[in-house]
């Protein structure tokens, strides 16, 4: 398929999945607005409709709670076929939302919209969104950083966006599933079960929803008492980059006190990030906050340090050695799990497949860090996957087969924003530039 045809197809997907101000990831499987999906989608829309890109983020933040919390799902319309729906979450919020959050990509997306659009026209949008973004980042710092080191704790695997990553296998063992009861999943009614999280995974997900609901979605208590509390390397790296981008926006708006606050947040994370470095593995790994144990596995999230602007010559070298080794074992980078792992599964969700959105973060980060050859390899691999298989949810790193939902919004957005090869990130320095 030619680039022009792919451009048209990507635009058609975003328009078809538009529900009037927000975009569903895939109409058949995911019928609501998801947090980090919308951040990526906004950048895709901005490639041909800047105003629609801004509206995507503004609609998302219409679901923000008064304390700054931004949920991972906003249920603008009910859908009886989806589980768990708003009645199961029972957060008591208007509009109905879930009770957990997702990786904070939104500030980085807003910076991209700002720097690549008509700044005079969209400055009012930036002025309205900035305090909402800052409130969310403050919520994360207050509720999800118990170590005070700029490291983000997740209390549900869904909060990582990498639902069934092997990183969560150990920490999830403490979750009591004895009272989960019966339920019907929507994902496996539309998609092959071999591509999705297992029944045990999902029982644990539901048990954690029940736990949060039992506490009345008191996030302070959940953060202290949840049986699942993990410092997620992916969320932490994305947060660090988002704080850098929010700092740049604070400087644009001449918000001096807020800029200084964000500088302190960045400095804390830069100092604290070493706690996630696993010297034996030679990579940044998530750590169980309850036991202190490292996940001991290289995942695609390990390479987000480049995107975050974390620089350490020796550690960077070891990460690039992993990337080179993995690149010899798969046809397409970057698999979500190291293929040498005994838990690697090339088609099961986050236990092996390639995700275009993570490739975008890794590839653009590598390019900005001065590793342009690797950045281009990942961008080119992503482009080939989309050209050959289509705009699927994720892809097999061995064959390039498209897996999961088709006509997927964030995959189409990544094509328009980055993978097609027109937009280049090499001119942006991570210390101050947008994605």
C-alpha positions as CSV (number, residue, x, y, z in Angstrom):
1,X,0.0,0.0,0.0
2,X,1.4,3.4,-0.9
3,X,2.0,6.1,1.6
4,X,-0.9,8.2,0.3
5,X,-3.3,5.3,0.7
6,X,-2.0,4.6,4.2
7,X,-2.5,8.3,5.0
8,X,-6.1,8.1,3.8
9,X,-6.8,4.9,5.6
10,X,-5.4,6.3,8.9
11,X,-7.5,9.4,8.6
12,X,-10.6,7.2,7.8
13,X,-10.0,5.1,10.9
14,X,-9.8,8.1,13.2
15,X,-12.9,9.7,11.7
16,X,-14.8,6.4,11.9
17,X,-13.9,5.9,15.5
18,X,-14.8,9.5,16.4
19,X,-17.8,9.7,18.7
20,X,-18.2,13.4,18.7
21,X,-15.3,14.9,20.6
22,X,-13.7,11.7,21.8
23,X,-12.3,8.7,19.9
24,X,-12.8,5.1,20.8
25,X,-9.8,2.8,20.4
26,X,-11.8,0.3,18.4
27,X,-15.5,0.3,18.0
28,X,-16.1,-3.4,18.5
29,X,-13.9,-4.0,21.6
30,X,-13.4,-0.7,23.4
31,X,-16.5,1.5,23.2
32,X,-15.4,4.4,25.5
33,X,-12.7,7.0,25.9
34,X,-9.4,5.8,27.2
35,X,-6.8,8.1,28.8
36,X,-3.5,7.5,27.1
37,X,-5.2,6.3,23.9
38,X,-6.7,9.8,23.5
39,X,-3.3,11.4,24.0
40,X,-1.8,9.6,21.1
41,X,-5.0,10.0,19.0
42,X,-4.9,13.8,19.5
43,X,-1.5,13.9,17.7
44,X,-2.9,11.8,14.9
45,X,-5.8,14.1,14.4
46,X,-3.5,17.1,14.5
47,X,-1.8,15.9,11.3
48,X,-4.9,16.9,9.4
49,X,-7.3,18.7,11.8
50,X,-5.5,20.6,14.6
51,X,-8.7,21.8,16.3
52,X,-10.0,18.2,16.5
53,X,-6.7,17.2,18.1
54,X,-7.1,19.8,20.9
55,X,-10.7,18.8,21.4
56,X,-9.7,15.2,22.1
57,X,-7.6,16.2,25.1
58,X,-10.2,18.7,26.3
59,X,-12.9,16.1,26.2
60,X,-10.7,13.7,28.2
61,X,-10.1,16.3,30.9
62,X,-13.8,16.9,31.2
63,X,-13.8,13.6,33.1
64,X,-11.1,14.8,35.5
65,X,-12.0,14.6,39.3
66,X,-11.8,17.7,41.5
67,X,-8.7,16.5,43.2
68,X,-6.8,16.3,39.9
69,X,-7.1,12.5,39.3
70,X,-7.6,11.7,35.7
71,X,-9.3,8.3,35.2
72,X,-8.2,5.7,32.6
73,X,-11.8,5.4,31.2
74,X,-14.5,8.0,30.8
75,X,-17.9,6.3,30.1
76,X,-19.6,9.0,28.0
77,X,-22.2,6.5,26.9
78,X,-23.0,3.2,28.6
79,X,-22.5,0.0,26.7
80,X,-24.1,-3.1,28.3
81,X,-21.8,-5.4,26.4
82,X,-18.6,-4.1,28.0
83,X,-17.2,-5.4,31.2
84,X,-16.3,-3.9,33.6
85,X,-18.7,-1.0,32.9
86,X,-19.5,2.0,34.9
87,X,-21.9,0.1,37.3
88,X,-19.1,-2.2,38.2
89,X,-16.6,0.6,38.9
90,X,-19.3,2.6,40.8
91,X,-17.1,5.7,41.3
92,X,-20.0,8.0,41.8
93,X,-18.4,10.5,39.5
94,X,-20.2,12.6,36.8
95,X,-19.5,11.8,34.0
96,X,-19.1,8.1,35.0
97,X,-15.4,7.0,35.1
98,X,-13.2,4.2,36.2
99,X,-11.3,4.5,39.5
100,X,-7.7,4.1,38.2
101,X,-5.5,6.1,36.0
102,X,-3.0,5.5,33.1
103,X,0.4,6.6,32.0
104,X,0.5,10.5,31.8
105,X,1.1,11.0,28.1
106,X,-1.3,14.0,27.8
107,X,1.2,16.8,28.7
108,X,3.6,15.5,26.0
109,X,0.7,15.3,23.5
110,X,-0.3,18.9,24.3
111,X,3.2,20.1,23.8
112,X,3.3,18.4,20.4
113,X,0.0,20.0,19.5
114,X,1.3,23.4,20.6
115,X,4.6,23.3,18.8
116,X,3.2,22.0,15.5
117,X,0.1,24.2,15.3
118,X,-1.0,27.8,15.0
119,X,0.1,29.1,18.4
120,X,-1.9,32.3,18.2
121,X,-5.1,30.4,17.5
122,X,-4.6,27.7,20.1
123,X,-3.1,29.6,23.0
124,X,-6.5,29.8,24.7
125,X,-6.7,26.0,24.6
126,X,-3.2,25.7,26.1
127,X,-4.1,28.2,28.9
128,X,-7.2,26.2,29.7
129,X,-5.5,22.8,29.7
130,X,-2.3,23.7,31.5
131,X,-3.8,23.9,35.1
132,X,-5.6,20.7,34.5
133,X,-2.5,18.9,33.4
134,X,-0.6,20.3,36.4
135,X,-3.3,19.2,38.8
136,X,-3.0,15.6,37.4
137,X,0.8,15.6,37.8
138,X,0.4,17.0,41.3
139,X,-2.1,14.2,42.1
140,X,0.4,11.6,41.0
141,X,3.2,13.2,43.1
142,X,0.9,13.4,46.1
143,X,-0.8,10.0,45.9
144,X,1.5,7.7,43.8
145,X,5.0,8.6,44.9
146,X,5.3,7.3,48.5
147,X,9.1,7.3,48.2
148,X,9.2,10.9,47.3
149,X,11.7,10.2,44.5
150,X,9.6,11.0,41.4
151,X,8.8,7.3,40.9
152,X,5.2,6.3,39.9
153,X,3.4,3.5,41.7
154,X,0.6,1.7,40.0
155,X,-2.1,-0.1,42.0
156,X,-3.6,-2.1,39.1
157,X,-1.9,-3.7,36.1
158,X,-4.3,-1.7,33.9
159,X,-2.7,1.5,35.1
160,X,0.5,0.6,33.4
161,X,-1.2,0.2,30.0
162,X,0.7,-3.0,29.7
163,X,-2.0,-5.2,31.3
164,X,-0.4,-8.6,31.4
165,X,3.3,-7.9,31.3
166,X,5.4,-10.5,33.1
167,X,6.5,-7.7,35.3
168,X,3.2,-8.1,37.2
169,X,3.3,-11.9,37.6
170,X,5.0,-11.9,41.0
171,X,3.3,-8.9,42.5
172,X,-0.1,-10.2,41.4
173,X,0.3,-13.4,43.5
174,X,-0.9,-11.6,46.6
175,X,-4.3,-10.7,45.0
176,X,-7.2,-12.7,46.5
177,X,-9.5,-13.7,43.7
178,X,-11.8,-16.0,45.9
179,X,-14.7,-13.5,45.8
180,X,-14.6,-12.4,42.2
181,X,-17.6,-14.4,41.1
182,X,-18.8,-14.8,37.5
183,X,-18.5,-12.3,34.7
184,X,-18.4,-12.2,31.0
185,X,-15.4,-10.6,29.2
186,X,-16.1,-8.6,26.0
187,X,-12.5,-8.9,24.6
188,X,-12.5,-12.7,24.2
189,X,-16.0,-12.7,22.6
190,X,-14.5,-10.6,19.7
191,X,-10.9,-11.8,19.7
192,X,-8.9,-15.1,19.9
193,X,-8.3,-15.9,23.6
194,X,-4.7,-16.9,22.7
195,X,-4.0,-13.2,22.0
196,X,-5.5,-11.9,25.3
197,X,-4.7,-12.0,29.0
198,X,-5.6,-15.3,30.7
199,X,-8.6,-16.0,32.9
200,X,-6.4,-15.8,36.0
201,X,-5.1,-12.4,34.9
202,X,-8.6,-11.1,34.5
203,X,-9.8,-12.5,37.8
204,X,-7.0,-10.5,39.4
205,X,-8.0,-7.4,37.5
206,X,-11.6,-7.7,38.7
207,X,-10.5,-8.4,42.3
208,X,-8.5,-5.1,42.3
209,X,-11.6,-3.2,41.0
210,X,-13.6,-4.7,43.8
211,X,-10.9,-3.7,46.3
212,X,-11.0,-0.1,45.2
213,X,-14.8,0.0,45.1
214,X,-14.9,-1.4,48.7
215,X,-12.7,1.6,49.8
216,X,-15.0,4.1,48.1
217,X,-12.2,4.9,45.6
218,X,-10.2,6.6,48.4
219,X,-7.0,6.8,46.4
220,X,-4.8,7.6,49.4
221,X,-6.0,4.4,51.2
222,X,-5.7,2.4,48.0
223,X,-2.2,3.6,47.5
224,X,-1.3,2.4,51.0
225,X,-3.3,-0.8,51.3
226,X,-3.7,-2.3,47.9
227,X,-2.3,-5.9,47.6
228,X,-0.8,-4.8,44.3
229,X,1.7,-1.8,44.5
230,X,4.4,-1.7,42.0
231,X,6.8,1.1,40.9
232,X,6.3,0.9,37.1
233,X,9.3,1.7,35.0
234,X,7.1,2.6,32.0
235,X,4.8,5.0,33.9
236,X,7.8,6.5,35.7
237,X,9.7,7.2,32.5
238,X,6.6,8.6,30.8
239,X,5.9,10.9,33.8
240,X,9.5,12.2,33.8
241,X,9.2,13.1,30.1
242,X,5.7,14.6,30.7
243,X,7.1,16.8,33.5
244,X,9.8,18.1,31.2
245,X,7.2,18.9,28.6
246,X,4.8,20.5,31.1
247,X,7.8,22.6,32.3
248,X,8.3,23.8,28.7
249,X,4.6,24.8,28.5
250,X,4.9,26.6,31.9
251,X,7.7,28.6,30.5
252,X,5.6,29.5,27.4
253,X,2.8,30.7,29.6
254,X,5.3,32.5,31.9
255,X,4.0,30.5,34.9
256,X,7.2,31.0,37.0
257,X,6.2,29.4,40.2
258,X,4.8,26.3,38.4
259,X,7.9,26.1,36.3
260,X,10.1,26.0,39.4
261,X,7.8,23.3,40.9
262,X,8.2,21.2,37.8
263,X,12.0,21.6,37.8
264,X,12.0,20.2,41.3
265,X,9.9,17.3,40.1
266,X,12.2,16.5,37.2
267,X,15.3,16.7,39.5
268,X,13.7,14.3,42.0
269,X,13.0,11.7,39.3
270,X,16.5,12.1,37.8
271,X,18.0,11.4,41.2
272,X,15.6,8.6,42.1
273,X,15.5,6.7,38.9
274,X,18.5,4.6,39.8
275,X,16.3,2.6,42.2
276,X,14.8,1.0,39.1
277,X,18.1,0.0,37.6
278,X,18.8,-3.7,37.8
279,X,22.5,-4.2,37.6
280,X,22.3,-8.0,37.1
281,X,19.9,-7.7,34.2
282,X,21.5,-4.5,32.9
283,X,18.2,-2.7,32.4
284,X,15.6,-0.5,34.1
285,X,13.0,-2.8,35.6
286,X,9.8,-2.3,37.5
287,X,9.9,-3.1,41.3
288,X,7.4,-4.4,43.7
289,X,6.9,-1.8,46.3
290,X,5.7,-4.3,48.9
291,X,8.6,-6.7,48.6
292,X,11.2,-4.5,47.0
293,X,11.9,-7.2,44.4
294,X,12.8,-6.2,40.9
295,X,10.9,-7.7,37.9
296,X,14.2,-9.0,36.6
297,X,13.1,-8.9,33.0
298,X,13.8,-6.7,30.0
299,X,10.6,-5.3,28.5
300,X,10.0,-2.6,25.9
301,X,9.4,-0.3,28.8
302,X,13.0,-0.7,29.8
303,X,14.0,1.4,26.7
304,X,11.8,4.3,27.6
305,X,14.7,5.8,29.6
306,X,15.8,7.4,26.3
307,X,12.4,9.0,25.9
308,X,12.5,10.2,29.4
309,X,15.8,12.0,28.9
310,X,17.7,9.7,31.4
311,X,21.3,9.7,30.5
312,X,24.0,7.4,31.8
313,X,26.8,6.3,29.5
314,X,27.3,2.9,30.9
315,X,23.6,2.1,31.3
316,X,22.8,3.4,27.9
317,X,25.5,1.2,26.4
318,X,24.0,-1.9,28.1
319,X,20.5,-1.0,27.0
320,X,21.7,-0.7,23.4
321,X,23.4,-4.0,23.7
322,X,20.1,-5.5,24.7
323,X,18.4,-3.8,21.7
324,X,21.0,-5.2,19.3
325,X,20.7,-8.7,20.7
326,X,16.9,-8.6,20.6
327,X,17.0,-7.1,17.1
328,X,18.9,-10.2,15.9
329,X,16.2,-12.5,17.3
330,X,13.1,-10.9,15.9
331,X,12.1,-9.5,12.5
332,X,10.5,-6.4,13.9
333,X,11.4,-4.2,16.8
334,X,10.5,-3.7,19.7
335,X,8.9,-6.8,21.2
336,X,7.2,-6.1,24.5
337,X,9.2,-8.8,26.2
338,X,12.8,-10.0,25.7
339,X,12.4,-13.1,23.4
340,X,14.9,-15.1,25.4
341,X,12.5,-15.1,28.3
342,X,10.7,-18.3,29.0
343,X,7.5,-16.3,29.3
344,X,7.8,-14.8,25.8
345,X,4.7,-15.3,23.7
346,X,4.8,-13.6,20.3
347,X,1.0,-13.1,20.1
348,X,-0.3,-12.7,23.6
349,X,-0.9,-9.0,24.3
350,X,2.0,-7.6,26.3
351,X,4.1,-10.8,26.6
352,X,5.8,-10.4,23.3
353,X,4.0,-8.4,20.6
354,X,5.1,-5.1,19.1
355,X,3.0,-2.0,19.9
356,X,3.2,1.0,17.6
357,X,2.7,3.5,20.4
358,X,5.6,2.1,22.4
359,X,7.8,2.0,19.3
360,X,7.0,5.7,18.8
361,X,8.1,6.6,22.3
362,X,11.3,4.4,22.1
363,X,12.2,5.4,18.6
364,X,11.7,9.1,19.0
365,X,13.6,8.9,22.4
366,X,16.6,7.1,20.8
367,X,16.7,9.7,18.0
368,X,16.6,12.6,20.5
369,X,19.4,10.9,22.5
370,X,21.7,10.8,19.6
371,X,21.1,7.2,18.5
372,X,19.5,8.1,15.2
373,X,20.3,4.8,13.6
374,X,18.3,2.9,16.2
375,X,15.5,5.4,16.1
376,X,15.2,5.1,12.4
377,X,15.3,1.3,12.5
378,X,12.4,1.3,14.9
379,X,10.5,3.8,12.9
380,X,11.1,1.9,9.7
381,X,10.0,-1.4,11.3
382,X,6.8,0.2,12.6
383,X,6.1,1.6,9.1
384,X,6.6,-1.8,7.5
385,X,4.2,-3.5,10.0
386,X,1.5,-1.0,9.3
387,X,2.0,-1.1,5.5
388,X,2.0,-4.9,5.4
389,X,-0.6,-5.8,8.1
390,X,-2.8,-2.8,8.5
391,X,-3.6,-0.6,11.5
392,X,-3.9,-3.4,14.1
393,X,-3.8,-3.1,17.9
394,X,-0.4,-4.9,18.1
395,X,1.8,-7.2,15.9
396,X,3.8,-10.4,16.1
397,X,7.5,-9.4,16.2
398,X,8.5,-12.7,14.4
399,X,6.1,-12.6,11.4
400,X,4.6,-9.1,11.3
401,X,1.1,-10.5,11.6
402,X,-1.5,-8.0,12.8
403,X,-3.1,-9.1,16.1
404,X,-6.0,-7.9,18.3
405,X,-8.4,-5.2,17.2
406,X,-8.2,-3.9,13.6
407,X,-8.7,-0.3,12.5
408,X,-7.1,0.8,15.8
409,X,-7.1,4.5,16.6
410,X,-3.8,4.9,18.2
411,X,-2.0,2.8,15.6
412,X,-3.5,5.1,12.9
413,X,-2.4,8.1,14.9
414,X,1.2,6.9,15.2
415,X,1.3,6.4,11.4
416,X,0.2,10.0,10.8
417,X,2.3,11.5,13.5
418,X,5.6,9.6,13.2
419,X,5.8,6.2,11.4
420,X,5.1,7.5,7.9
421,X,8.5,9.2,8.1
422,X,7.6,12.9,7.4
423,X,7.8,14.1,11.0
424,X,11.2,13.9,12.5
425,X,12.1,14.1,16.2
426,X,15.9,14.5,15.8
427,X,15.8,18.2,16.1
428,X,14.2,18.1,19.5
429,X,16.3,17.9,22.6
430,X,14.7,15.9,25.3
431,X,15.6,18.4,28.0
432,X,13.2,20.9,26.5
433,X,11.6,19.7,23.4
434,X,8.3,18.0,22.5
435,X,7.7,14.5,21.3
